[in-house]
Amino acid sequence: MTEQEALNVSIMRDAYAQWNSSKGASVQQLMDLMADDVHWCSLGNGGAGQEFTAVCVGKQDVPRYFEQLGADWQMLGYEADEYVAQGDKVVMLGSCHWKHRGTGKEVHSPKADVIHFRGGKIVKFMEYYDTAQVAAATQP
């Protein structure tokens, strides 16, 4: 692993630790890591029951994702188990555990994030998780 790859992994390891310890309440550290032209994407892509996952274009748009996520879901746990780095990309493999605030149903899903860096800042974030399980948890 190159020095830059190791630095990018270290940055994300710290960010995920903060995200988990705050149970999703603290997003400032993540926001500070983003480039102004970041693209924040999700496999859910704004689908039914997952409207918060619509693509965010630009750092000024990303708070919408976190606000809607927090309004609809309570984080119960977020584990970042493994990191793979190559060039300007870091892949995080782990799991997440959420409870839908409206239905009380819980989701425990494998999680993979692909983060692209440019100049030490996140320019693209793409998350993968069990969208079917999330959609089902939003239904009464």
C-alpha positions as CSV (number, residue, x, y, z in Angstrom):
1,M,0.0,0.0,0.0
2,T,1.4,3.4,-0.9
3,E,1.6,6.3,1.6
4,Q,-1.4,8.0,0.0
5,E,-3.5,4.8,0.0
6,A,-2.6,4.3,3.7
7,L,-3.5,7.9,4.4
8,N,-6.9,7.6,2.7
9,V,-7.6,4.4,4.6
10,S,-6.6,6.1,7.9
11,I,-8.9,9.1,7.1
12,M,-11.9,6.8,6.4
13,R,-11.1,4.5,9.4
14,D,-11.3,7.6,11.7
15,A,-14.5,8.9,9.9
16,Y,-16.3,5.5,10.3
17,A,-15.3,5.2,13.9
18,Q,-16.8,8.7,14.6
19,W,-19.9,7.8,12.6
20,N,-20.5,4.7,14.6
21,S,-19.7,6.1,18.0
22,S,-22.1,9.0,17.4
23,K,-24.7,6.6,16.0
24,G,-25.0,8.7,12.9
25,A,-25.6,12.0,14.8
26,S,-22.3,13.5,13.9
27,V,-21.7,14.2,10.2
28,Q,-19.4,17.2,10.4
29,Q,-16.2,15.1,10.2
30,L,-17.5,13.5,7.0
31,M,-18.6,16.8,5.6
32,D,-15.1,18.3,6.2
33,L,-13.6,15.4,4.2
34,M,-15.7,16.2,1.0
35,A,-14.7,18.2,-2.0
36,D,-17.1,21.0,-3.1
37,D,-18.0,19.0,-6.2
38,V,-18.6,15.6,-4.4
39,H,-21.1,13.1,-5.8
40,W,-22.8,11.2,-3.0
41,C,-24.6,8.1,-4.4
42,S,-26.4,5.1,-3.1
43,L,-27.6,1.9,-4.5
44,G,-31.1,2.9,-3.3
45,N,-31.1,5.8,-5.7
46,G,-34.1,7.5,-4.2
47,G,-36.4,4.5,-4.5
48,A,-39.6,4.0,-2.6
49,G,-39.0,4.2,1.2
50,Q,-35.4,5.2,0.5
51,E,-36.0,8.8,-0.8
52,F,-33.0,10.0,1.2
53,T,-30.7,8.0,-1.1
54,A,-31.3,10.2,-4.2
55,V,-28.0,11.3,-5.6
56,C,-26.5,14.4,-4.0
57,V,-24.4,16.6,-6.3
58,G,-22.1,19.0,-4.6
59,K,-21.2,19.4,-0.9
60,Q,-24.1,21.8,-0.3
61,D,-26.5,19.0,-1.3
62,V,-25.1,16.2,0.9
63,P,-26.7,17.4,4.2
64,R,-30.1,16.5,2.7
65,Y,-29.0,12.8,2.7
66,F,-28.0,12.8,6.3
67,E,-31.0,14.9,7.5
68,Q,-33.5,12.6,5.7
69,L,-31.6,9.4,6.8
70,G,-31.7,10.6,10.5
71,A,-35.4,11.6,10.3
72,D,-36.5,8.1,9.0
73,W,-33.9,5.8,10.5
74,Q,-32.1,5.3,13.9
75,M,-28.6,3.8,13.7
76,L,-28.2,0.9,16.0
77,G,-24.7,-0.1,14.8
78,Y,-22.2,0.4,12.0
79,E,-19.2,-1.8,11.6
80,A,-16.3,-1.1,9.2
81,D,-14.5,-4.4,9.2
82,E,-12.1,-4.2,6.2
83,Y,-10.5,-1.7,3.9
84,V,-9.1,-2.2,0.5
85,A,-7.2,0.7,-1.2
86,Q,-6.0,1.1,-4.7
87,G,-4.9,4.4,-6.2
88,D,-7.4,7.1,-5.3
89,K,-10.1,4.6,-4.1
90,V,-10.9,3.1,-0.8
91,V,-13.4,0.3,-0.4
92,M,-14.9,-0.3,3.0
93,L,-16.6,-3.7,3.7
94,G,-18.7,-4.0,6.8
95,S,-22.3,-4.1,8.1
96,C,-24.9,-1.7,9.3
97,H,-27.9,-2.1,11.7
98,W,-30.8,0.4,11.5
99,K,-34.3,0.8,12.9
100,H,-37.0,2.5,10.8
101,R,-38.6,5.2,13.0
102,G,-42.0,4.8,11.4
103,T,-42.4,1.0,11.5
104,G,-40.0,0.0,14.2
105,K,-38.6,-2.7,11.9
106,E,-34.9,-3.3,12.0
107,V,-32.5,-3.9,9.1
108,H,-29.1,-5.6,9.5
109,S,-27.3,-5.6,6.2
110,P,-23.9,-6.2,4.7
111,K,-22.4,-2.8,3.6
112,A,-19.8,-1.8,1.1
113,D,-18.7,1.8,0.3
114,V,-16.5,2.9,-2.5
115,I,-14.9,6.2,-1.8
116,H,-12.9,8.2,-4.5
117,F,-10.3,10.8,-3.3
118,R,-8.8,13.7,-5.1
119,G,-6.2,15.8,-3.3
120,G,-7.1,14.3,0.1
121,K,-10.9,15.1,-0.3
122,I,-13.8,12.7,-1.1
123,V,-15.0,13.4,-4.7
124,K,-17.3,10.4,-5.0
125,F,-19.1,8.1,-2.5
126,M,-21.1,5.1,-3.5
127,E,-22.8,2.8,-1.0
128,Y,-24.1,-0.7,-1.4
129,Y,-26.5,-2.5,1.0
130,D,-29.5,-4.7,1.0
131,T,-32.1,-2.4,-0.6
132,A,-34.9,-5.0,-0.6
133,Q,-34.5,-5.4,3.2
134,V,-34.6,-1.6,3.6
135,A,-37.6,-1.2,1.4
136,A,-39.5,-3.9,3.3
137,A,-38.7,-2.3,6.6
138,T,-40.5,0.9,5.5
139,Q,-43.8,-0.9,5.0
140,P,-46.3,-1.4,7.8
